Amino acid sequence: MLTIRLQRVGRKNTPLFRVVATDSKNPPKGKFLEVVGSYNPKTKAINLKSDRVTHYLAHGATCSDTVWNLFVREGVVPGLKRPFKSSRPQSAVAADAPAPVTVGVGAEPEAAEADGSTGQG
């Protein structure tokens, strides 16, 4: 299946991406059919060949969520942005947040330490 996705080409700490049309089974840095644009996330500069993008979409190509949101922002395709999917599991995100310390009025500090919710890592 044909897909349109980002391919990183920038150096270390300088992200630059090509927007490429490729087979979905190809590796992310593998071969592609055509470069249909570029994206610089630092300057937010987007260069797209909108006629080629619409050609591939009309012939059944799918897009990654990030590329779809870029197309919507640039007005290449009508529609709504897709929700962002986090690569981290939800339980890991909740575990990173420090536990809130709640000490009631008149409560002794030893009671807060006894249940283990001191708020320190």
Order of alpha helices (4+ residues) and beta strands (2+ residues): beta-beta-beta-beta-alpha-beta-alpha-alpha-alpha
